[in-house]
């Protein structure tokens, strides 16, 4: 059996990268939704960040980038 050409391997890797990027995007949206639930429960982005040992800016940015459009944090 002949080894795959470099072109075929590049195409396969491009397809894999596309699938992985889609999975990462979906995961980031689910994570943002969970973080928003945490904000609703605990009352603030800061409280959520403390609870999960992250910086408040990391939590805030994750919600802003991946949360539902128009989502606000406080």
N, C-alpha and C positions, 0 to 999 in steps of 0.2 A: 504494500500500500504506500503510495507516494505521500510525502508530507504536504500539508496544505500550503498554498502559496501565501506570501506575505499579505497580498491583497485580501484574500479570504480571511486571514487571521485578523486583519485590521477591521474588516466589516463585522466579524463576529464580536470583536471587542467593543466596537461602536454600539452595536445592538445591546450588549451587556451594560455598557455605561448608561445608555438611555433608560433601560429597565431600572437600574440602580438609582438614577436620578429621580425617577418617578416614585420609587419606594421611599427615598429620603424626603421628598416633598410631601407625600402623604403622611409620613410619620411626623414631620414638623407641624403639619396642620392639626393632627390629633393631639400632639404635645401642647400646642398653643391653646387648644380647647380645654385641655385638662388644667393648664395654668390659669385660664380664666375661671374655671370652676373653683380653683384654689383661692383666687382673688375674691370671688363671691362669698366663699366660706370664711376666709380669714380677714377680709376687709381691706387688704391692700397688697400691692405688688411687693412692697418691702416685707410684709409678714410672710408671704409665700416664699420669697427668696431666702429669708432666714430659716424657714422650715425645711427647705431642701438644700441648704448650704450652697446657695449660688448668690452672685451679686444681684442687686435689684435691677441694675442696668441690663444684665443678661436676660433676666426674666421679662423685663419690659420690652426689650428689643425682640425677643422671641414671639411675644404676643403681637407686637406691632407688625412684624414681618409676615407672620404666618397665621394670625388669628383672622376671624371673619372681618370682612371689610367694614370699616366704621367702628371697630372695637376700640374702646378707650380703656385706659388703665388708670388707677388712682392709688 
